[in-house]
């Protein structure tokens, strides 16, 4: 390893640590509560094989065993302390940045790129890696704990290509090729976006190394076949996972056509944020759903021009065409026509695709600088340094928004005041912070924006119950159930309130309904058993406690309740 690589790695590490030095206290956000904080399945390290074959159903890590294993190991080391999870995410991002630096600087030194670029491959490679790593959009995949799946996938994607390049340019490259296949395998078991990696490795070989597809087949057919075989693992995991409890796939809530049109608008927004990263929005909600092509035809036309231009560039400027195809290939699994109902748009999807835009800006700016240098064009290096420092400061500032749930959701509602989902979550954040009236106000605003939001009613009912305003709470719970009769969690919450009020028979009816609608709902069995216990029906209580423990052996409250019964 040369002094340039070492110095570059040190610079990347120092600047990243400074930019993310204020990110370690941010709480679990969104599905992080469900997947980490309230997930008893990750609280036992052994047998470790179970965490690989059976991640938590319906969660972010469902069908992603490597990501799930990272949570298990995190919990084994530091329990529920958020700092450890943030530290893991930052280490993953740092490793990704180093892999990016290695890949880009080596690529820019190859004969397939312009000669002027080859002479400055180290400086340009370091600049691209720093701009990519410090870009404030990356906070969505680094500081948001659960999106470690995106950052980990990015690390394995970059490592697959980096190891492949090392293998192709080394006299004894077998072990590098093995490492490339291993990285691709781990990526397939981390997130489905990895699906494009084998194709991009082939295209990379064609553009930067072999020079033609015929030469690719002649020189490295067996290597590419080995990498492509990792698709088998991805297919098996996809079949086992299904639609991830209705959050992904053609579930009927959002059609493929609507989702595709919406993505035209979102992708153009991503491109703009890549160049001018403001305002960043944590959660885009469902308000941006597009129903008509007329609403987004300019965006669709722009993307079509960019994609067509990338294909044409493959003929005349292959390195430029590769950057365009990289952008679309990595975004396509999550931003095409296969709906992800819970996320119509998400900035973390740009984690890897951002690299093509940053590379294009830096390399294009350098080539323009070379051409205009005789006209005393401003030097590129000072501009690059200013951009790197600016992005680092913006990332530091963005991490401030993640420090509390209230600050994060307030920022979201300020930038998107019609986002009822953001107000819903802001109301929940206020409730957790003990600001109950602010919680009611935010949840009322979410209902005003979307009167059909049954979840907003149930969350406001929860806040009223916490405040002790039982009548308003029961009214909101009733409204939520009226709007969504199969809303099992609301039956459970209303039953818990009725139990507190001593209305045992009504509480039992709600607990009965909750487990009827969701047969594996352990909290429903537990509370129904506790109601039977208080009413003196010991046999029924024992049956419910035992049923809950059989479904999930990691339920401390249920063991406690059963212990009361034994006593």
QUIWO-V532850 format. One record per residue. PHI is phi in whole degrees, -180 to 180 (none if undefined). PSI is psi in whole degrees, -180 to 180 (none if undefined). D_FIRST is the distance of its C-alpha to the first C-alpha in Angstrom with 1 decimal. Layout:
BEGIN
phi: (PHI | PHI)
psi: (PSI | PSI)
d_first: (D_FIRST | D_FIRST)
END
This chain:
BEGIN
phi: (none | -78 | -63 | -66 | -63 | -65 | -65 | -62 | -63 | -65 | -61 | -60 | -63 | -64 | -67 | -66 | -62 | -68 | -63 | -109 | -65 | -103 | -103 | -85 | -103 | -61 | -74 | -65 | -117 | 58 | -74 | -63 | -64 | -75 | -81 | -119 | -62 | -104 | -99 | -73 | -68 | -92 | -89 | -124 | -75 | -111 | -75 | -65 | -61 | -64 | -72 | -81 | -93 | -138 | -64 | -62 | -63 | 78 | -92 | -60 | -97 | -65 | 79 | -132 | -61 | -67 | -64 | -63 | -62 | -64 | -69 | -61 | -66 | -60 | -67 | -63 | -85 | -135 | 60 | -97 | -68 | -63 | -59 | -65 | -70 | -64 | -62 | -61 | -59 | -67 | -62 | -61 | -65 | -63 | -63 | -64 | -64 | -67 | -64 | -62 | -60 | -64 | -66 | -68 | -64 | -70 | -66 | -69 | -90 | -82 | -70 | -77 | -102 | -56 | -60 | -60 | -70 | -59 | -68 | -119 | -62 | -67 | -63 | -67 | -63 | -66 | -63 | -64 | -63 | -68 | -61 | -65 | -71 | -94 | -59 | -62 | -63 | -70 | -61 | -66 | -102 | -109 | -80 | -78 | -55 | -68 | -84 | -59 | -61 | -71 | -67 | -66 | -59 | -61 | -61 | -69 | -63 | -66 | -66 | -59 | -71 | -61 | -65 | -64 | -63 | -62 | -65 | -73 | -108 | -108 | -65 | -124 | -99 | -57 | -67 | -67 | -64 | -62 | -64 | -64 | -64 | -63 | -62 | -65 | -63 | -63 | -64 | -62 | -91 | -111 | -161 | -66 | -59 | -64 | -55 | -83 | -58 | -59 | -69 | -70 | -65 | -62 | -66 | -60 | -59 | -63 | -80 | -104 | -120 | -78 | 95 | -159 | -67 | -62 | -69 | -59 | -65 | -68 | -90 | -139 | -60 | -65 | -65 | -67 | -63 | -63 | -67 | -65 | -64 | -66 | -61 | -60 | -61 | -61 | -63 | -62 | -65 | -65 | -66 | -67 | -83 | 72 | -95 | 51 | 56 | 83 | -86 | -139 | 106 | -87 | -89 | 104 | -68 | -132 | -78 | -60 | -68 | -61 | -65 | -62 | -63 | -63 | -68 | -58 | -68 | -68 | -65 | -62 | -64 | -58 | -62 | -63 | -67 | -65 | -91 | -132 | -78 | -160 | -87 | -87 | -124 | -67 | -138 | -90 | 64 | -114 | -72 | -88 | -61 | -102 | -105 | -130 | -62 | -61 | -72 | -130 | -62 | -64 | -65 | -62 | -64 | -63 | -67 | -64 | -63 | -63 | -67 | -63 | -62 | -65 | -66 | -66 | -63 | -60 | -85 | -108 | -136 | -54 | -63 | -71 | -62 | -61 | -62 | -66 | -68 | -56 | -59 | -75 | -65 | -79 | -77 | -59 | -61 | -105 | -132 | -127 | -115 | -88 | -67 | -116 | -62 | -82 | -141 | -69 | -153 | -158 | -69 | -66 | -65 | -86 | -51 | -92 | -61 | -57 | -61 | -68 | -68 | -61 | -63 | -63 | -65 | -69 | -67 | -62 | -64 | -66 | -64 | -66 | -61 | -62 | -69 | -101 | -59 | -65 | -95 | 59 | -64 | -57 | -62 | -73 | -59 | -61 | -63 | -63 | -63 | -63 | -64 | -62 | -65 | -64 | -64 | -62 | -65 | -67 | -66 | -59 | -66 | -64 | -64 | -61 | -65 | -85 | -70 | -137 | -64 | -63 | -65 | -66 | -77 | -64 | -60 | -65 | -69 | -67 | -85 | -141 | -70 | -102 | -87 | -66 | -64 | -67 | -66 | -59 | -71 | -63 | -61 | -65 | -65 | -61 | -63 | -64 | -84 | 83 | -97 | -70 | -68 | -62 | -63 | -61 | -62 | -66 | -69 | -64 | -63 | -64 | -70 | -63 | -72 | -144 | -63 | -94 | -86 | -66 | -66 | -65 | -65 | -69 | -71 | -67 | -61 | -62 | -66 | -60 | -63 | -65 | -76 | 92 | -89 | -68 | -65 | -66 | -63 | -62 | -65 | -69 | -61 | -63 | -65 | -63 | -69 | -61 | -77 | -140 | -62 | -101 | -82 | -63 | -67 | -74 | -58 | -64 | -67 | -67 | -61 | -64 | -68 | -63 | -63 | -61 | -83 | 81 | -95 | -61 | -64 | -67 | -62 | -61 | -60 | -71 | -66 | -58 | -67 | -64 | -81 | -69 | -78 | -136 | -63 | -106 | -84 | -65 | -63 | -65 | -63 | -62 | -73 | -66 | -62 | -67 | -65 | -60 | -61 | -66 | -86 | 84 | -94 | -70 | -65 | -64 | -63 | -60 | -61 | -69 | -62 | -66 | -62 | -64 | -70 | -65 | -70 | -145 | -70 | -104 | -129 | -59 | -64 | -68 | -60 | -64 | -64 | -68 | -63 | -60 | -66 | -60 | -62)
psi: (124 | 167 | -30 | -44 | -41 | -47 | -39 | -43 | -39 | -44 | -46 | -46 | -46 | -48 | -37 | -43 | -38 | -46 | -32 | 15 | -21 | 19 | 2 | -9 | -4 | 134 | 171 | 131 | 141 | -122 | -6 | -33 | -43 | -42 | -27 | -64 | -43 | 14 | 101 | -15 | -23 | 4 | 1 | 124 | -38 | 147 | 126 | -26 | -32 | -33 | -23 | -40 | -18 | 66 | 166 | 123 | 137 | -2 | 176 | -31 | 7 | 124 | 10 | 71 | -33 | -42 | -41 | -41 | -34 | -36 | -41 | -47 | -39 | -45 | -38 | -31 | -46 | 18 | -133 | 11 | 117 | -28 | -39 | -37 | -40 | -40 | -41 | -47 | -42 | -38 | -42 | -45 | -39 | -45 | -38 | -42 | -40 | -41 | -40 | -45 | -46 | -44 | -49 | -46 | -38 | -37 | -42 | -14 | -3 | 159 | -14 | -11 | 161 | 147 | -40 | -36 | -40 | -37 | -21 | 32 | -37 | -52 | -46 | -41 | -43 | -42 | -43 | -45 | -41 | -46 | -41 | -47 | -34 | -4 | 131 | -21 | -25 | -17 | -27 | -25 | -11 | -52 | -29 | 104 | -46 | -19 | 18 | -22 | -36 | -45 | -40 | -43 | -42 | -41 | -46 | -34 | -50 | -39 | -36 | -47 | -41 | -48 | -35 | -44 | -43 | -39 | -41 | -23 | 6 | 145 | -31 | 83 | 9 | -48 | -32 | -39 | -40 | -43 | -36 | -45 | -41 | -43 | -42 | -38 | -46 | -38 | -41 | -30 | 9 | -47 | 146 | -21 | -20 | -10 | -31 | -9 | -48 | -38 | -39 | -30 | -43 | -45 | -39 | -45 | -44 | -43 | -46 | -19 | -64 | -38 | -18 | 158 | -32 | -43 | -34 | -48 | -41 | -40 | -39 | 38 | -47 | -35 | -45 | -37 | -42 | -43 | -41 | -30 | -16 | -16 | -28 | -46 | -44 | -42 | -43 | -45 | -39 | -40 | -41 | -33 | -38 | -137 | 17 | 59 | 37 | 4 | -17 | 143 | -176 | 78 | -11 | -23 | -40 | 127 | 159 | -38 | -45 | -43 | -41 | -45 | -41 | -38 | -30 | -45 | -43 | -42 | -41 | -37 | -43 | -43 | -44 | -43 | -27 | -34 | -39 | 91 | 64 | 136 | 142 | 137 | 124 | -42 | 121 | -10 | -158 | 6 | -20 | 7 | 125 | 132 | -21 | 141 | -30 | -26 | -26 | 19 | -35 | -41 | -44 | -42 | -40 | -44 | -37 | -41 | -44 | -43 | -44 | -41 | -36 | -42 | -41 | -40 | -27 | -24 | -39 | -33 | 77 | -39 | -35 | -42 | -36 | -41 | -42 | -44 | -36 | -46 | -50 | -37 | -38 | -33 | -27 | -38 | -35 | -11 | 47 | -111 | -6 | 111 | 140 | 95 | -31 | -14 | 91 | -26 | 147 | 128 | -23 | -17 | -19 | 6 | -51 | -38 | -29 | -30 | -36 | -39 | -45 | -44 | -42 | -43 | -45 | -49 | -43 | -42 | -38 | -45 | -37 | -40 | -43 | -42 | -35 | 7 | -35 | -20 | 19 | 42 | 142 | 142 | 143 | -39 | -47 | -39 | -42 | -44 | -43 | -43 | -42 | -46 | -39 | -45 | -39 | -43 | -39 | -38 | -42 | -45 | -41 | -36 | -25 | -36 | -26 | -1 | -30 | 157 | -38 | -46 | -37 | -47 | -29 | -43 | -40 | -45 | -31 | -37 | -19 | 76 | -5 | 8 | 96 | -32 | -36 | -40 | -36 | -48 | -33 | -40 | -42 | -39 | -43 | -39 | -44 | -29 | -2 | 10 | 79 | -39 | -39 | -35 | -47 | -44 | -45 | -42 | -35 | -39 | -40 | -36 | -37 | -39 | -33 | 90 | -13 | 11 | 96 | -31 | -33 | -39 | -43 | -33 | -38 | -36 | -39 | -42 | -44 | -40 | -41 | -34 | -16 | 6 | 80 | -37 | -46 | -36 | -49 | -35 | -43 | -40 | -42 | -40 | -41 | -41 | -37 | -39 | -31 | 88 | -18 | 23 | 80 | -33 | -29 | -38 | -41 | -45 | -42 | -39 | -40 | -39 | -43 | -37 | -43 | -33 | 0 | 14 | 73 | -45 | -42 | -38 | -44 | -39 | -41 | -40 | -38 | -44 | -38 | -42 | -21 | -39 | -31 | 96 | -23 | 24 | 93 | -36 | -34 | -45 | -42 | -48 | -32 | -41 | -40 | -36 | -44 | -39 | -46 | -30 | 0 | 10 | 82 | -38 | -44 | -39 | -45 | -42 | -43 | -43 | -44 | -39 | -43 | -42 | -33 | -36 | -43 | 108 | -7 | 64 | 87 | -38 | -39 | -41 | -40 | -44 | -40 | -34 | -39 | -40 | -45 | -40 | none)
d_first: (0.0 | 3.8 | 6.8 | 8.2 | 6.4 | 7.0 | 10.4 | 11.2 | 10.9 | 13.0 | 15.5 | 16.0 | 16.6 | 19.0 | 21.0 | 21.4 | 22.6 | 25.1 | 26.3 | 27.0 | 28.1 | 31.7 | 31.3 | 31.6 | 35.4 | 36.3 | 38.7 | 38.7 | 39.8 | 41.8 | 40.9 | 38.7 | 42.0 | 43.0 | 39.8 | 38.6 | 41.3 | 44.3 | 42.6 | 43.7 | 42.0 | 38.6 | 40.0 | 39.8 | 36.5 | 38.3 | 39.0 | 35.7 | 36.6 | 39.3 | 36.8 | 35.0 | 38.3 | 40.4 | 38.8 | 41.4 | 43.6 | 43.8 | 40.9 | 37.6 | 35.9 | 38.7 | 37.2 | 33.7 | 33.1 | 29.4 | 30.3 | 33.3 | 31.4 | 29.2 | 32.5 | 33.8 | 30.9 | 31.0 | 34.7 | 34.3 | 32.0 | 33.9 | 37.0 | 38.2 | 36.4 | 35.0 | 32.2 | 30.4 | 30.6 | 29.3 | 26.4 | 25.5 | 25.8 | 23.6 | 20.8 | 21.1 | 21.1 | 18.1 | 16.1 | 17.8 | 16.8 | 13.0 | 13.7 | 15.8 | 13.3 | 10.8 | 14.0 | 15.8 | 13.3 | 12.6 | 16.4 | 17.4 | 15.7 | 18.0 | 21.3 | 23.4 | 23.0 | 24.9 | 23.7 | 23.9 | 21.5 | 18.9 | 18.9 | 18.2 | 15.8 | 13.3 | 16.4 | 18.4 | 15.8 | 15.3 | 19.1 | 19.9 | 17.8 | 19.5 | 22.9 | 22.6 | 21.6 | 24.1 | 26.9 | 30.0 | 30.8 | 27.9 | 29.9 | 32.2 | 29.5 | 27.9 | 30.8 | 33.3 | 32.5 | 33.8 | 31.8 | 28.7 | 29.7 | 28.6 | 25.3 | 24.5 | 25.5 | 23.3 | 20.2 | 21.1 | 22.0 | 18.7 | 16.8 | 19.2 | 18.4 | 14.6 | 14.7 | 17.4 | 15.5 | 12.6 | 15.6 | 17.5 | 14.9 | 13.8 | 16.3 | 16.6 | 16.3 | 19.0 | 17.1 | 15.4 | 18.9 | 20.3 | 17.9 | 19.1 | 22.7 | 22.4 | 21.0 | 24.0 | 26.4 | 25.5 | 25.9 | 29.3 | 30.3 | 29.3 | 31.1 | 33.0 | 31.3 | 28.6 | 31.3 | 30.0 | 26.4 | 27.3 | 29.2 | 26.4 | 24.0 | 26.7 | 27.2 | 23.6 | 23.6 | 26.8 | 25.8 | 22.3 | 21.9 | 25.2 | 27.5 | 30.4 | 31.5 | 32.9 | 29.6 | 28.0 | 30.7 | 30.5 | 26.7 | 25.7 | 29.0 | 28.4 | 25.1 | 26.9 | 29.9 | 27.9 | 26.4 | 29.9 | 31.5 | 30.0 | 32.8 | 35.1 | 33.8 | 34.2 | 37.7 | 38.7 | 37.6 | 39.3 | 42.5 | 42.5 | 42.0 | 44.5 | 45.0 | 43.6 | 47.0 | 48.0 | 45.1 | 43.6 | 45.4 | 48.8 | 50.7 | 53.4 | 52.6 | 50.6 | 51.1 | 48.4 | 49.9 | 50.1 | 46.5 | 45.3 | 47.3 | 45.9 | 42.4 | 43.1 | 44.0 | 41.0 | 38.4 | 39.7 | 39.6 | 35.9 | 35.2 | 37.1 | 35.4 | 32.0 | 33.1 | 35.5 | 34.7 | 38.2 | 40.1 | 37.9 | 40.1 | 39.1 | 41.8 | 43.6 | 46.3 | 48.7 | 50.5 | 48.4 | 49.6 | 50.8 | 53.9 | 54.6 | 52.7 | 54.6 | 52.7 | 49.3 | 50.0 | 48.2 | 45.0 | 45.4 | 46.0 | 42.9 | 40.7 | 42.3 | 41.7 | 38.0 | 37.7 | 39.7 | 37.8 | 34.5 | 36.2 | 37.5 | 34.1 | 32.7 | 35.0 | 34.4 | 31.1 | 29.2 | 26.1 | 28.7 | 30.6 | 27.6 | 27.2 | 30.9 | 31.0 | 28.0 | 30.2 | 33.3 | 31.8 | 30.2 | 33.2 | 35.8 | 36.0 | 37.0 | 38.5 | 40.7 | 44.0 | 43.4 | 44.6 | 42.9 | 46.0 | 44.6 | 42.1 | 43.4 | 40.5 | 37.4 | 34.6 | 32.0 | 32.4 | 30.5 | 27.2 | 25.5 | 28.0 | 27.4 | 24.0 | 26.0 | 28.3 | 25.6 | 23.7 | 27.1 | 28.1 | 25.0 | 24.7 | 28.5 | 28.8 | 26.4 | 28.3 | 31.5 | 30.3 | 29.6 | 33.1 | 34.9 | 33.2 | 36.2 | 38.3 | 36.4 | 34.8 | 33.1 | 29.4 | 27.1 | 24.6 | 27.3 | 28.5 | 25.1 | 24.7 | 28.3 | 27.8 | 24.7 | 26.8 | 29.8 | 28.3 | 26.9 | 30.4 | 32.0 | 30.0 | 30.9 | 34.5 | 34.5 | 33.3 | 36.5 | 38.6 | 37.1 | 38.2 | 41.6 | 43.2 | 45.9 | 43.6 | 41.7 | 44.8 | 46.6 | 43.9 | 44.2 | 48.0 | 47.9 | 45.8 | 47.7 | 51.2 | 52.6 | 50.1 | 52.4 | 49.7 | 47.9 | 51.2 | 51.7 | 48.4 | 49.1 | 52.4 | 50.7 | 48.3 | 51.3 | 53.0 | 50.2 | 50.2 | 54.0 | 55.0 | 57.5 | 59.5 | 56.4 | 55.4 | 58.8 | 58.6 | 55.2 | 56.4 | 59.6 | 57.8 | 55.8 | 59.1 | 60.6 | 57.7 | 58.1 | 61.3 | 60.3 | 57.3 | 58.5 | 55.4 | 56.2 | 59.7 | 58.4 | 55.9 | 58.7 | 60.9 | 58.3 | 58.3 | 62.1 | 62.2 | 59.8 | 62.1 | 65.1 | 66.7 | 67.5 | 69.8 | 67.4 | 64.7 | 66.9 | 67.8 | 64.2 | 63.4 | 66.5 | 65.4 | 62.0 | 63.6 | 66.2 | 63.4 | 61.3 | 63.5 | 60.7 | 58.7 | 58.5 | 56.6 | 59.4 | 62.0 | 60.0 | 59.8 | 63.4 | 64.4 | 62.6 | 64.5 | 67.8 | 67.2 | 66.7 | 70.0 | 71.7 | 72.4 | 71.4 | 73.0 | 71.3 | 68.0 | 68.3 | 69.0 | 65.8 | 63.7 | 65.4 | 64.4 | 60.8 | 60.3 | 62.4 | 60.1 | 56.9 | 57.6 | 54.4 | 54.8 | 54.7 | 55.5 | 58.7 | 59.8 | 59.0 | 61.1 | 63.9 | 64.0 | 64.2 | 67.0 | 68.9 | 68.3 | 69.8 | 72.7 | 73.4 | 72.5 | 70.5 | 70.2 | 68.8 | 66.3 | 65.1 | 64.6 | 62.5 | 60.3 | 59.7 | 59.0 | 56.3 | 54.6 | 54.8 | 52.9 | 50.3 | 50.3 | 48.2 | 51.0 | 51.8 | 54.7 | 56.4 | 56.3 | 57.8 | 60.5 | 61.3 | 61.4 | 64.1 | 66.0 | 65.9 | 67.1)
END
